[in-house]
Amino acid sequence: MRLDLPSVAVVGDRCGVSDRAVEAIASSVLHDVALGEAQALPLKGLYFDGRKDSTLIEERVATKRHTRKAKEEHLPLIEEPSSRYITHLNPSFGTAKQISVTIIGYFEGIRRHLSQFLAIGCDGTSVNTGWKCGVIRRLKLKLGKPLQWVILHFHELTLRHLFETLDGPTNGPKSYSGNIGKALLTCETLPLTTIEIVDDEIPTTDRRDLNKDQVYLVEISQVARLGNCSDELARRSPGTL
């Protein structure tokens, strides 16, 4: 969805603010407004999938700031059936107890109603599905009602079989046997070409909260949305897929 915001553009020119800054500010305001409207609605379905990422952490020692790399749990939350990105959380540990406490604590903090909460989407690891102490079990006990488990990654099986039919099986965790898969390993070396624009909105996110893979994904998504790619991004290597 695209909106015409002529007043915002005029005020930006009057105040001497760059076009990029005006775009970022306007996107942030629209994101906050949409978030406020969404928070007034009851949550019906919640999807999550966590992973550990290497993240730059800024520490203050006396009057100096130091940056170091550390492993952090990242837990993105997606609302269904609208497929809307809510936020991402950072549980202290990847245990079922910590994940469930972090999720409940977040929604209690923003006062989001969970009275119509019906479904939880996640993968089938024991941390999530353990019958005694899994995340789903803990959320059920906390809310005092049953929840429907929606199996995450289920559709990946269909895509995986399609890919194997078209390109052949993989040779390992990160290697392919067919021409399509092998071409993906060096796709960033191919020349730029014109693409069909995908008209969609990308959630506003503070890049300081993202790792390198996530930043690259955001920038590539912007290319698909705008239809042009900078030389710097075209030459950048995303690393092993």
ROLODREN-397353 format. One record per residue: x, y, z of N, C-alpha, C in turn; residue in one letter. Coordinates in nm, 2 decimals, padded with zeros to 4 digits. Atoms other than C-alpha are relative to their C-alpha. Layout:
# residues N
     n.px     n.py     n.pz    ca.px    ca.py    ca.pz     c.px     c.py     c.pz   code
        X        Y        Z        X        Y        Z        X        Y        Z      A
...
This chain:
# residues 241
     n.px     n.py     n.pz    ca.px    ca.py    ca.pz     c.px     c.py     c.pz   code
    00.08   -00.12    00.00    00.00    00.00    00.00    00.09    00.12    00.00      M
   -00.07   -00.13    00.00    00.13    00.35   -00.09   -00.10    00.11    00.02      R
    00.09   -00.11   -00.03   -00.01    00.67    00.04    00.07    00.13   -00.04      L
   -00.05   -00.13    00.04    00.03    01.03   -00.09    00.00    00.08    00.13      D
   -00.01   -00.08   -00.12    00.16    01.25    00.20    00.06    00.14   -00.04      L
   -00.05   -00.13    00.05    00.20    01.60    00.03    00.04    00.09    00.11      P
   -00.03   -00.09   -00.11    00.20    01.79    00.36    00.13   -00.04    00.07      S
   -00.12    00.05   -00.06    00.48    01.57    00.50    00.12    00.05   -00.09      V
   -00.10   -00.04    00.09    00.69    01.64    00.19    00.03    00.15    00.00      A
   -00.02   -00.15   -00.01    00.63    02.02    00.21    00.07    00.04    00.13      V
   -00.06   -00.04   -00.13    00.72    02.04    00.58    00.15   -00.05    00.00      V
   -00.14    00.05    00.01    01.04    01.83    00.51    00.08    00.10   -00.08      G
   -00.08   -00.10    00.08    01.15    02.08    00.24    00.02    00.13    00.08      D
   -00.01   -00.13   -00.07    01.07    02.38    00.46    00.10   -00.01    00.11      R
   -00.10    00.01   -00.12    01.28    02.24    00.75    00.13   -00.05   -00.05      C
   -00.13    00.04    00.04    01.56    02.13    00.53    00.04   -00.14    00.03      G
   -00.03    00.14   -00.03    01.53    01.76    00.60    00.01   -00.07   -00.13      V
   -00.02    00.07    00.12    01.66    01.52    00.35   -00.12   -00.09   -00.03      S
    00.11    00.08    00.05    01.42    01.31    00.14    00.00   -00.14    00.08      D
   -00.02    00.13   -00.07    01.56    00.99    00.30   -00.05    00.01    00.15      R
    00.05   -00.01   -00.14    01.50    01.12    00.65   -00.15    00.02    00.01      A
    00.14   -00.02    00.00    01.15    01.24    00.57   -00.07   -00.14   -00.02      V
    00.06    00.13    00.03    01.07    00.89    00.43    00.01   -00.09    00.12      E
   -00.02    00.08   -00.12    01.21    00.72    00.74   -00.10    00.05    00.11      A
    00.09   -00.05   -00.11    01.01    00.95    00.98   -00.14   -00.03   -00.03      I
    00.14    00.03    00.04    00.69    00.91    00.78   -00.04   -00.15    00.02      A
    00.03    00.15   -00.01    00.72    00.53    00.77   -00.01   -00.04    00.15      S
    00.00    00.04   -00.15    00.79    00.52    01.15   -00.13    00.05    00.06      S
    00.13   -00.04   -00.05    00.48    00.73    01.22   -00.12   -00.09   -00.04      V
    00.10    00.09    00.05    00.26    00.51    01.00    00.01   -00.13    00.07      L
   -00.02    00.13   -00.07    00.41    00.20    01.16   -00.06    00.01    00.14      H
    00.05   -00.02   -00.14    00.33    00.34    01.51   -00.15    00.01    00.00      D
    00.14   -00.01    00.01   -00.02    00.43    01.41   -00.07   -00.13   -00.02      V
    00.06    00.13    00.03   -00.09    00.09    01.26    00.02   -00.09    00.12      A
   -00.03    00.08   -00.12    00.07   -00.07    01.57   -00.10    00.03    00.11      L
    00.10   -00.03   -00.10   -00.16    00.12    01.80   -00.14   -00.05   -00.03      G
    00.13    00.05    00.04   -00.47    00.03    01.60    00.00   -00.15    00.02      E
    00.00    00.15   -00.01   -00.36   -00.34    01.59   -00.01   -00.04    00.15      A
    00.00    00.03   -00.14   -00.30   -00.34    01.97   -00.14    00.01    00.06      Q
    00.13   -00.01   -00.06   -00.66   -00.24    02.03   -00.09   -00.12   -00.04      A
    00.07    00.12    00.04   -00.77   -00.56    01.86    00.05   -00.13    00.07      L
   -00.04    00.12   -00.07   -00.77   -00.90    02.03    00.09   -00.09   -00.09      P
   -00.09    00.09    00.07   -00.49   -01.14    01.93   -00.07   -00.14   -00.02      L
    00.06    00.13    00.02   -00.62   -01.46    01.77    00.11   -00.11   -00.03      K
   -00.10    00.09    00.04   -00.31   -01.63    01.63    00.14    00.06    00.01      G
   -00.13   -00.05   -00.02    00.06   -01.60    01.72    00.10   -00.10   -00.05      L
   -00.11    00.09    00.05    00.36   -01.75    01.53    00.13    00.05    00.05      Y
   -00.14   -00.04   -00.04    00.72   -01.75    01.65    00.10   -00.11   -00.04      F
   -00.11    00.10    00.03    01.05   -01.92    01.56    00.13    00.07    00.04      D
   -00.12   -00.06   -00.05    01.36   -01.84    01.75    00.13   -00.06   -00.05      G
   -00.13    00.05    00.04    01.73   -01.88    01.67    00.11    00.09    00.07      R
   -00.11   -00.08   -00.06    02.07   -01.77    01.81    00.07    00.07   -00.11      K
   -00.08   -00.07    00.10    02.25   -01.50    01.62    00.11    00.07    00.07      D
   -00.11   -00.08   -00.05    02.58   -01.33    01.66   -00.04    00.15   -00.02      S
    00.05   -00.14   -00.01    02.49   -00.97    01.76    00.10    00.09    00.06      T
   -00.09   -00.10   -00.06    02.69   -00.66    01.82   -00.07    00.06    00.12      L
    00.05   -00.05   -00.12    02.64   -00.55    02.18    00.09    00.12    00.05      I
   -00.07   -00.12   -00.05    02.73   -00.20    02.31    00.00    00.00    00.15      E
   -00.01    00.00   -00.15    02.86   -00.19    02.67    00.07    00.13    00.04      E
   -00.06   -00.12   -00.05    02.94    00.12    02.87    00.09   -00.04    00.12      R
   -00.09    00.02   -00.11    03.25    00.10    03.09    00.05    00.14    00.04      V
   -00.03   -00.13   -00.05    03.29    00.42    03.30   -00.06    00.10   -00.11      A
    00.06   -00.10    00.10    03.26    00.70    03.03    00.02   -00.05   -00.14      T
   -00.03    00.05    00.14    03.36    00.48    02.73   -00.10   -00.11   -00.04      K
    00.08    00.10    00.05    03.15    00.26    02.51    00.08   -00.10   -00.08      R
   -00.07    00.10    00.06    03.27   -00.07    02.39   -00.10   -00.09   -00.08      H
    00.08    00.09    00.08    03.13   -00.30    02.12    00.06   -00.14   -00.01      T
   -00.05    00.14    00.01    03.16   -00.68    02.12   -00.11   -00.08   -00.06      R
    00.09    00.10    00.05    03.00   -00.98    01.96   -00.04   -00.09    00.10      K
    00.06    00.09   -00.10    02.77   -01.20    02.16   -00.11   -00.08   -00.07      A
    00.11    00.08    00.05    02.53   -01.48    02.09   -00.13    00.04    00.07      K
    00.12   -00.04   -00.06    02.17   -01.37    02.15   -00.12   -00.08   -00.06      E
    00.13    00.06    00.05    01.83   -01.54    02.13   -00.09    00.10   -00.06      E
    00.09   -00.09    00.07    01.61   -01.37    01.88   -00.13   -00.07   -00.03      H
    00.13    00.07    00.01    01.24   -01.45    01.88   -00.10    00.10   -00.07      L
    00.10   -00.08    00.07    01.03   -01.28    01.61   -00.14   -00.05    00.02      P
    00.14    00.03   -00.02    00.65   -01.26    01.67   -00.08    00.05   -00.12      L
    00.09   -00.03    00.11    00.40   -01.27    01.38   -00.14   -00.03    00.03      I
    00.14    00.02   -00.03    00.03   -01.22    01.41   -00.07   -00.05   -00.12      E
    00.08    00.06    00.11   -00.21   -01.43    01.21   -00.15    00.01    00.05      E
   -00.01    00.03    00.15   -00.44   -01.44    01.01    00.05    00.12   -00.08      P
   -00.04   -00.12    00.08   -00.31   -01.09    00.90    00.14   -00.01   -00.04      S
   -00.14    00.01    00.04    00.05   -01.20    00.87    00.08    00.13    00.03      S
   -00.06   -00.12   -00.04    00.16   -00.89    01.05    00.11   -00.02    00.10      R
   -00.11    00.00   -00.09    00.50   -00.85    01.21   -00.03    00.08    00.12      Y
    00.03   -00.07   -00.13    00.46   -00.76    01.58    00.13    00.06    00.05      I
   -00.13   -00.04   -00.06    00.81   -00.74    01.72    00.09   -00.12    00.01      T
   -00.09    00.11   -00.04    01.11   -00.95    01.81    00.05    00.02    00.14      H
   -00.03    00.00   -00.14    01.20   -01.04    02.16    00.14   -00.07    00.02      L
   -00.13    00.06   -00.03    01.53   -01.14    02.32    00.00   -00.07    00.14      N
    00.00    00.07   -00.12    01.48   -01.41    02.58    00.14   -00.02    00.06      P
   -00.13    00.02   -00.05    01.77   -01.46    02.82    00.06   -00.13   -00.03      S
   -00.04    00.14    00.04    01.78   -01.83    02.74   -00.10   -00.05   -00.10      F
    00.10    00.06    00.09    01.62   -02.05    02.48   -00.08   -00.11    00.06      G
    00.08    00.10   -00.07    01.44   -02.26    02.74   -00.15    00.03   -00.02      T
    00.15   -00.02    00.02    01.06   -02.32    02.72   -00.05    00.10    00.11      A
    00.05   -00.09   -00.10    01.01   -02.14    03.05    00.03    00.14   -00.03      K
   -00.04   -00.14    00.02    01.21   -01.83    02.95   -00.08    00.05   -00.12      Q
    00.07   -00.05    00.12    01.04   -01.81    02.60   -00.14    00.03    00.04      I
    00.14   -00.03   -00.03    00.69   -01.84    02.74   -00.02    00.12    00.09      S
    00.00   -00.12   -00.09    00.76   -01.59    03.02    00.02    00.13   -00.08      V
   -00.03   -00.12    00.08    00.90   -01.34    02.77   -00.12    00.03   -00.09      T
    00.12   -00.02    00.09    00.60   -01.38    02.53   -00.11    00.06    00.08      I
    00.11   -00.04   -00.08    00.34   -01.34    02.80    00.04    00.14    00.06      I
   -00.04   -00.13   -00.05    00.54   -01.05    02.96   -00.01    00.11   -00.10      G
    00.01   -00.11    00.10    00.55   -00.86    02.63   -00.15    00.04   -00.02      Y
    00.14   -00.03    00.02    00.17   -00.88    02.58   -00.06    00.06    00.12      F
    00.05   -00.07   -00.12    00.10   -00.79    02.94    00.05    00.14    00.01      E
   -00.06   -00.14    00.00    00.33   -00.49    02.90   -00.07    00.10   -00.09      G
    00.07   -00.09    00.09    00.15   -00.35    02.60   -00.15   -00.01    00.02      I
    00.14    00.01   -00.04   -00.19   -00.45    02.75   -00.08   -00.05   -00.12      R
    00.07    00.06    00.12   -00.29   -00.66    02.44   -00.09   -00.11    00.05      R
    00.09    00.09   -00.05   -00.60   -00.86    02.50    00.03   -00.14   -00.06      H
   -00.03    00.13    00.04   -00.55   -01.24    02.48   -00.13   -00.09    00.02      L
    00.13    00.07   -00.02   -00.92   -01.34    02.54   -00.04   -00.09   -00.12      S
    00.04    00.08    00.12   -00.96   -01.46    02.18    00.12   -00.07   -00.06      Q
   -00.12    00.07    00.04   -00.62   -01.62    02.15   -00.03   -00.14   -00.02      F
    00.05    00.14    00.03   -00.68   -01.95    01.97    00.11   -00.09   -00.05      L
   -00.10    00.08    00.07   -00.37   -02.07    01.78    00.14    00.05    00.03      A
   -00.15   -00.04   -00.01    00.01   -02.08    01.83    00.07   -00.08   -00.11      I
   -00.08    00.06    00.11    00.24   -02.14    01.54    00.14   -00.01    00.03      G
   -00.14    00.02   -00.03    00.58   -02.29    01.60    00.05   -00.13   -00.06      C
   -00.05    00.13    00.05    00.81   -02.58    01.49   -00.02   -00.10    00.11      D
    00.03    00.11   -00.09    00.79   -02.92    01.65    00.12   -00.04    00.09      G
   -00.10    00.04   -00.09    01.10   -02.91    01.87   -00.06   -00.02    00.14      T
    00.05    00.04   -00.13    01.07   -03.05    02.22   -00.02    00.12    00.09      S
    00.01   -00.12   -00.07    01.12   -02.70    02.36   -00.14    00.06   -00.01      V
    00.14   -00.06    00.03    00.79   -02.59    02.20   -00.11   -00.10    00.03      N
    00.12    00.09   -00.01    00.58   -02.91    02.21    00.01   -00.10    00.11      T
    00.00    00.09   -00.11    00.69   -03.09    02.52   -00.13    00.00    00.08      G
    00.13    00.01   -00.05    00.38   -03.23    02.68   -00.01    00.05    00.15      W
    00.00   -00.03   -00.14    00.48   -03.14    03.03    00.05    00.15    00.03      K
   -00.06   -00.14   -00.02    00.70   -02.82    03.01    00.03    00.07   -00.12      C
   -00.02   -00.07    00.12    00.69   -02.71    02.65   -00.06    00.14    00.00      G
    00.05   -00.14    00.01    00.62   -02.35    02.54   -00.16    00.00   -00.01      V
    00.14    00.00    00.02    00.27   -02.44    02.42   -00.07   -00.04    00.13      I
    00.06    00.05   -00.12    00.19   -02.63    02.74    00.00    00.12    00.11      R
   -00.01   -00.11   -00.09    00.31   -02.33    02.95   -00.10    00.11   -00.03      R
    00.10   -00.11    00.04    00.10   -02.08    02.75   -00.14   -00.05    00.03      L
    00.13    00.05   -00.03   -00.20   -02.30    02.79   -00.04    00.01    00.15      K
    00.02   -00.01   -00.15   -00.16   -02.32    03.17   -00.01    00.15    00.04      L
    00.01   -00.14   -00.04   -00.10   -01.94    03.19   -00.13    00.06   -00.04      K
    00.12   -00.06    00.05   -00.40   -01.85    02.98   -00.13   -00.08    00.05      L
    00.11    00.08   -00.05   -00.62   -02.13    03.13   -00.10   -00.05   -00.10      G
    00.09    00.05    00.11   -00.75   -02.26    02.80    00.08   -00.07   -00.10      K
   -00.08    00.07    00.10   -00.65   -02.49    02.51    00.04    00.09   -00.11      P
   -00.04   -00.08    00.12   -00.46   -02.36    02.21    00.03   -00.10   -00.11      L
   -00.03    00.09    00.12   -00.44   -02.51    01.86    00.14    00.02   -00.05      Q
   -00.14   -00.01    00.05   -00.09   -02.59    01.75    00.00    00.00   -00.16      W
   -00.02   -00.01    00.14   -00.02   -02.48    01.39    00.14   -00.03   -00.03      V
   -00.13    00.05    00.02    00.28   -02.67    01.26    00.08    00.10   -00.09      I
   -00.09   -00.10    00.08    00.55   -02.42    01.14    00.09   -00.08   -00.09      L
   -00.08    00.06    00.10    00.76   -02.51    00.84   -00.06   -00.12   -00.07      H
    00.07    00.11    00.06    00.50   -02.76    00.73    00.00    00.01   -00.16      F
    00.00   -00.03    00.14    00.48   -02.60    00.38    00.13   -00.02   -00.06      H
   -00.13    00.01    00.06    00.85   -02.62    00.34    00.02   -00.14   -00.06      E
   -00.02    00.14    00.05    00.82   -03.00    00.28   -00.05    00.00   -00.15      L
    00.04    00.00    00.14    00.62   -02.93   -00.04    00.10    00.07   -00.08      T
   -00.10   -00.07    00.07    00.87   -02.67   -00.15    00.13   -00.08   -00.02      L
   -00.13    00.08    00.00    01.16   -02.90   -00.07   -00.02   -00.11   -00.11      R
    00.03    00.11    00.10    01.00   -03.19   -00.28    00.00    00.06   -00.14      H
    00.01   -00.07    00.13    00.93   -02.94   -00.57    00.15    00.03   -00.04      L
   -00.13   -00.03    00.04    01.29   -02.82   -00.56    00.09   -00.12   -00.04      F
   -00.07    00.12    00.03    01.43   -03.17   -00.55   -00.04   -00.06   -00.14      E
    00.05    00.05    00.13    01.21   -03.26   -00.85    00.06    00.08   -00.12      T
   -00.05   -00.09    00.10    01.33   -02.96   -01.05    00.15    00.00   -00.01      L
   -00.15   -00.02    00.00    01.70   -02.95   -00.94    00.07   -00.12    00.06      D
   -00.07    00.11   -00.06    01.78   -03.28   -00.77    00.02    00.02    00.15      G
   -00.02   -00.01   -00.15    01.86   -03.36   -00.41    00.13    00.08    00.03      P
   -00.12   -00.07   -00.05    02.12   -03.18   -00.20    00.11   -00.10    00.03      T
   -00.12    00.08   -00.03    02.47   -03.31   -00.15    00.04    00.01    00.15      N
   -00.04   -00.03   -00.14    02.49   -03.18    00.21   -00.09    00.11    00.05      G
    00.07   -00.11   -00.06    02.36   -02.92    00.44    00.00    00.13   -00.07      P
   -00.02   -00.12    00.07    02.49   -02.64    00.22    00.04   -00.01   -00.14      K
   -00.04    00.02    00.14    02.55   -02.79   -00.12   -00.11   -00.06   -00.08      S
    00.10    00.05    00.09    02.34   -02.87   -00.42    00.05   -00.08   -00.11      Y
   -00.05    00.08    00.11    02.36   -03.12   -00.70   -00.04    00.05   -00.14      S
    00.05   -00.05    00.13    02.16   -02.94   -00.97    00.05    00.14   -00.04      G
   -00.05   -00.13    00.05    02.23   -02.63   -01.18   -00.06    00.12    00.07      N
    00.06   -00.12   -00.07    01.98   -02.40   -01.00    00.07    00.02    00.13      I
   -00.06   -00.01   -00.13    02.12   -02.48   -00.66    00.15    00.05    00.00      G
   -00.14   -00.04    00.01    02.48   -02.44   -00.77    00.01    00.15   -00.04      K
    00.00   -00.14    00.04    02.40   -02.10   -00.94   -00.03    00.09    00.12      A
    00.02   -00.09   -00.12    02.27   -01.97   -00.60    00.12    00.03    00.07      L
   -00.12   -00.02   -00.08    02.61   -02.01   -00.45    00.08    00.12   -00.05      L
   -00.07   -00.11    00.05    02.75   -01.74   -00.68   -00.09    00.10   -00.07      T
    00.10   -00.09    00.06    02.43   -01.54   -00.76    00.04    00.14    00.00      C
   -00.03   -00.14   -00.01    02.58   -01.22   -00.64    00.10    00.05   -00.10      E
   -00.09   -00.04    00.11    02.84   -01.23   -00.92   -00.06    00.02   -00.13      T
    00.07   -00.02    00.13    02.58   -01.22   -01.19   -00.03    00.15   -00.03      L
    00.03   -00.14    00.03    02.51   -00.89   -01.37   -00.14    00.03    00.04      P
    00.14   -00.05   -00.03    02.21   -00.68   -01.27   -00.09    00.00   -00.12      L
    00.10    00.00    00.11    01.89   -00.71   -01.47   -00.13    00.07    00.06      T
    00.12   -00.07   -00.04    01.55   -00.54   -01.46   -00.09   -00.11    00.06      T
    00.09    00.09   -00.07    01.29   -00.69   -01.23   -00.14    00.07    00.01      I
    00.14   -00.05   -00.02    00.91   -00.66   -01.18   -00.01    00.04    00.15      E
    00.01   -00.05   -00.14    00.84   -00.44   -00.87   -00.10   -00.08    00.08      I
    00.09    00.06   -00.10    00.68   -00.61   -00.57   -00.05    00.11    00.09      V
    00.06   -00.11   -00.07    00.45   -00.34   -00.43   -00.05   -00.04    00.14      D
    00.04    00.04   -00.14    00.45   -00.41   -00.05    00.07    00.09    00.10      D
   -00.06   -00.08   -00.11    00.54   -00.24    00.28    00.09   -00.09    00.08      E
   -00.09    00.07   -00.08    00.84   -00.34    00.48    00.00    00.07    00.14      I
    00.01   -00.05   -00.13    00.81   -00.30    00.86    00.12    00.09    00.04      P
   -00.11   -00.08   -00.05    01.02   -00.02    01.01    00.07   -00.06    00.12      T
   -00.08    00.06   -00.10    01.30   -00.16    01.22    00.13    00.07    00.02      T
   -00.12   -00.06   -00.03    01.59   -00.02    01.40    00.12   -00.09   -00.04      D
   -00.10    00.09    00.06    01.89   -00.16    01.21    00.11   -00.04    00.11      R
   -00.09    00.04   -00.11    02.10   -00.16    01.53   -00.05   -00.13    00.07      R
    00.05    00.13   -00.07    01.88   -00.45    01.65    00.01   -00.12   -00.09      D
   -00.01    00.11    00.09    01.95   -00.66    01.34    00.14   -00.05   -00.02      L
   -00.13    00.06    00.03    02.23   -00.89    01.25    00.03    00.03   -00.15      N
   -00.03   -00.02    00.14    02.41   -00.88    00.91   -00.09   -00.06   -00.10      K
    00.09    00.07    00.09    02.19   -01.14    00.75   -00.14    00.08   -00.01      D
    00.12   -00.07   -00.01    01.88   -00.95    00.86    00.00    00.14   -00.08      Q
   -00.02   -00.13    00.07    02.01   -00.61    00.73    00.00   -00.03   -00.15      V
    00.00    00.03    00.14    02.09   -00.77    00.40   -00.14   -00.04   -00.06      Y
    00.14    00.04    00.04    01.74   -00.92    00.38   -00.09    00.13   -00.02      L
    00.08   -00.13    00.00    01.59   -00.57    00.45    00.04    00.07   -00.13      V
   -00.04   -00.08    00.11    01.80   -00.41    00.18   -00.04   -00.07   -00.14      E
    00.04    00.07    00.12    01.73   -00.68   -00.08   -00.15    00.02   -00.02      I
    00.14   -00.02    00.01    01.36   -00.65    00.00   -00.04    00.14   -00.05      S
    00.02   -00.14    00.05    01.38   -00.27   -00.06    00.03    00.00   -00.16      Q
   -00.02    00.01    00.15    01.53   -00.35   -00.41   -00.12   -00.06   -00.07      V
    00.12    00.06    00.07    01.23   -00.57   -00.49   -00.12    00.10    00.00      A
    00.11   -00.10   -00.01    01.00   -00.29   -00.37    00.02    00.12   -00.09      R
   -00.03   -00.13    00.08    01.17    00.00   -00.55    00.04   -00.03   -00.14      L
   -00.04    00.03    00.13    01.31   -00.18   -00.85    00.13    00.04   -00.05      G
   -00.13   -00.04    00.04    01.66   -00.05   -00.84    00.10   -00.04    00.11      N
   -00.10    00.05   -00.10    01.98   -00.17   -00.67    00.13    00.07   -00.02      C
   -00.12   -00.08    00.00    02.29    00.02   -00.58    00.12   -00.09   -00.04      S
   -00.12    00.08    00.04    02.64   -00.09   -00.71    00.06   -00.07    00.13      D
   -00.06    00.05   -00.12    02.75   -00.14   -00.35   -00.07   -00.13    00.05      E
    00.08    00.12   -00.05    02.47   -00.38   -00.26    00.02   -00.11   -00.10      L
   -00.01    00.10    00.11    02.51   -00.56   -00.60    00.13   -00.08    00.02      A
   -00.13    00.06   -00.01    02.88   -00.63   -00.52    00.01   -00.08    00.14      R
   -00.02    00.06   -00.13    02.82   -00.74   -00.16   -00.03   -00.15    00.00      R
    00.02    00.15    00.00    02.85   -01.11   -00.09   -00.08   -00.03    00.13      S
    00.08    00.03   -00.12    02.58   -01.24    00.15    00.05   -00.12    00.08      P
   -00.05    00.11   -00.07    02.78   -01.54    00.24   -00.07   -00.13   -00.04      G
    00.06    00.13    00.03    02.68   -01.91    00.23   -00.15    00.00    00.03      T
    00.15    00.02   -00.02    02.31   -01.98    00.19   -00.03   -00.11    00.09      L
